[in-house]
Every structure is written in structure tokens, then in C-alpha cells.
Amino acid sequence: TPLSEALRRANEAGARALVVVDGTGEPTGIVRETAIAAVPQHRRPWVAVSTLAQDLTDGMRVPAELTGQPLLDHLRASPATEYLVVEDTGEIYGVLATTDVERAFVKAMARPSA
């Protein structure tokens, strides 16, 4: 799929991340925002979105029910910039960016103690 079409579909669906899937719908990669931004607008119809995707490793799949310290432990064990968050059923819940986790952590640390 051309990058321009993938972005159009994502915008239409209200998605904020691009996940590449194979012919059976199985996720195979995540496209980083920085990779998208690096492609000039006029080139996007000719760039396959799959060429921009980072292959998913097992550690990049995060169970949706993970929170708190278990989530942080998982992220530390498998460093990446983005993670695919999946439900128990295997359905995609979303994409978690480490920058969002860092922002939330800084915000939580800045709150005064009760």
C-alpha cells in the first residue's frame, strides 16, 4: 500500500498510528512517525508503507492489561520506540510510544505528594 493511501485510511478511521499487517491480517510491523515525516508529501504515493515499517518482535507486543510496574518492566526488557498493544484475543488495542510513557511518568513525578 502506498504511504499516501495508508495515511488517508488512517485519517479516515481516526487512527494515530500505522500498523502493517500481512494478507491474513496478522500485524507484522509498526511505522514510526519519524519515518513518515522523512518522506516528502510529493513522494508518498510512490513509497510503500511496508518499506517504512519496523518489524514486530515478540517483545514489541504488549498485553493490554499490563499497567504500572509490570508494564515498565516489559518495556525495559524489550527497548523500542513503539509497541503494539494487544488484547487477550489478539485484537489490536493500539500503539504505545515510549515518548508517551516518558511524558506520563514525568507528569506523575511532578505532582505534589498527598
SULWO-V163479 format. One record per residue. N is the residue number from 1. RES is the residue in one letter. SS is DSSP state (a for helix, b for strand, c for the rest). PHI is phi in degrees with one decimal (* if undefined). OMEGA is omega in whole degrees, -180 to 180 (NA if undefined). Layout:
# SULWO-V163479
<<N,RES,SS,PHI,OMEGA> <N,RES,SS,PHI,OMEGA>>
This chain:
# SULWO-V163479
<<1,T,c,*,177> <2,P,b,-64.3,-180> <3,L,a,-56.1,-179> <4,S,a,-60.4,179> <5,E,a,-70.6,178> <6,A,a,-61.5,178> <7,L,a,-67.3,178> <8,R,a,-62.0,179> <9,R,a,-63.7,180> <10,A,a,-63.5,179> <11,N,a,-62.5,179> <12,E,a,-61.4,-179> <13,A,a,-86.0,-178> <14,G,c,76.9,-180> <15,A,c,-79.9,179> <16,R,c,-113.7,179> <17,A,c,-147.6,177> <18,L,b,-112.3,175> <19,V,b,-114.5,179> <20,V,b,-90.5,179> <21,V,b,-121.9,177> <22,D,c,-86.6,-177> <23,G,c,-62.3,179> <24,T,c,-97.2,-179> <25,G,c,89.7,179> <26,E,c,-78.6,179> <27,P,b,-61.7,179> <28,T,b,-122.3,-178> <29,G,b,-166.6,177> <30,I,b,-123.5,179> <31,V,b,-95.9,179> <32,R,c,-74.7,177> <33,E,a,-59.5,-179> <34,T,a,-64.7,178> <35,A,a,-68.1,178> <36,I,a,-65.0,-178> <37,A,a,-62.4,-179> <38,A,c,-76.0,-180> <39,V,c,-96.1,179> <40,P,c,-59.9,-179> <41,Q,a,-48.3,-175> <42,H,a,-69.4,180> <43,R,a,-94.6,-173> <44,R,a,-58.0,177> <45,P,a,-67.3,-177> <46,W,a,-108.8,179> <47,V,c,-108.0,178> <48,A,b,-71.4,-178> <49,V,a,-59.9,-179> <50,S,a,-63.3,179> <51,T,a,-73.6,-180> <52,L,a,-98.6,-173> <53,A,b,-81.7,172> <54,Q,b,-91.0,-180> <55,D,b,-59.4,178> <56,L,c,-77.5,171> <57,T,c,-105.7,-180> <58,D,a,-56.8,-179> <59,G,a,-67.6,179> <60,M,a,-85.7,175> <61,R,b,-98.4,-177> <62,V,b,-115.1,176> <63,P,b,-62.0,-176> <64,A,c,-61.3,-177> <65,E,c,-81.5,179> <66,L,c,-70.3,176> <67,T,c,-143.0,173> <68,G,a,55.2,-176> <69,Q,a,-61.3,177> <70,P,a,-59.3,177> <71,L,a,-65.7,179> <72,L,a,-60.8,177> <73,D,a,-61.4,179> <74,H,a,-62.5,-179> <75,L,a,-64.7,178> <76,R,a,-66.0,-178> <77,A,a,-71.9,-178> <78,S,c,-135.2,-177> <79,P,c,-61.0,177> <80,A,c,-158.8,178> <81,T,c,-89.2,177> <82,E,b,-137.9,179> <83,Y,b,-133.1,175> <84,L,b,-89.8,-180> <85,V,b,-94.2,-175> <86,V,b,-124.5,176> <87,E,c,-76.5,176> <88,D,c,-56.2,-178> <89,T,c,-75.3,-176> <90,G,c,95.1,179> <91,E,c,-67.9,180> <92,I,b,-72.1,176> <93,Y,b,-91.5,-179> <94,G,b,167.9,178> <95,V,b,-121.0,179> <96,L,b,-108.3,177> <97,A,b,-97.1,-179> <98,T,a,-63.1,178> <99,T,a,-64.0,177> <100,D,a,-68.2,178> <101,V,a,-65.5,179> <102,E,a,-60.9,179> <103,R,a,-60.3,-180> <104,A,a,-64.5,180> <105,F,a,-65.5,179> <106,V,a,-62.6,179> <107,K,a,-62.7,-180> <108,A,a,-66.1,-179> <109,M,a,-71.9,-179> <110,A,a,-80.2,-180> <111,R,c,-70.3,177> <112,P,c,-68.1,178> <113,S,c,-69.7,179> <114,A,c,-89.5,NA>>
